[in-house]
Amino acid sequence: MVDQREAAIVTVRLAELARRPVVGRFDVTHLNEIHRRIFQDLPHHLPGMYRPKASAHIKGRVLEVSGHRYHIRYALRDEVDSGLREILTELNGAEHLRGLNEEAFAIRMAVLYADLDFLHPFKEGNSRTLRIFTAQLAHEVGRTLNWHATNVDAASHDRFYIARDMDVLRRAYPDLRAAPDRRVISEENDARCEAWTTLECFRQADTLATIIRESLAPVVVTCRG
């Protein structure tokens, strides 16, 4: 019952954001304000605030269609503030996304999304916040990024989860190029073994850039007579 109530409240706030987007510079303040507005009625989700500190931030994923299970390791809390500032400062208010063709735009947006997703700054609602943020960002540079295609059914959910999660794992384990030495028994090695196995399992899966490219509406060019 609580989940249904929260979902209904969030749906209303998302609709409000669609009608009245956050006006800002696509910086840290902009991102945080989107989260605050989505969860403003749910204080236990810390609207507009970052997740508490912890020794690690790990999420278990269960795919809807296959039931396949794996874990995603996100950035440490201490990496969030500086990481967000660096990424969004480099973005420079969408300037680095202007003038790109569709392929280049999709690749650049996928890198941005995955970088922000790896930081996973919020306790709850990172995906919803990033979808709103990136859709507004695309609109800022004259494109339409429609994330609804990733939410059609269980298969589309899983396809999106896999693409996102594999990019996050690559950021969590940037040096993971070959199978870890399974003879070393430690929690870190177990995590690396699972990460490598998961990456190998989904090596042929569609990339986040592919999904973003498919979610872009054609650019409409108006000819003036």
Protein Blocks (a to p, Z undefined) as FASTA:
>chain_A
ZZmmmmmmmmmmmmmmmmmccddehiaklmmmmmmmmmmmmmknogoiacdddfbdcddd
ddfklopacddddddfklmmmmmmmmmmmnnnolmmgoiafklmmmmmmmmmmmmmmnom
afghklmmmmmmmmmmmmmnopacdfklmmmbmmlmmmmmmmmmmmmmmmmmmmlmbdcd
fkbgcfklmmmmmmmmmmmmmmmpccfklmmmmmpccddddddZZ
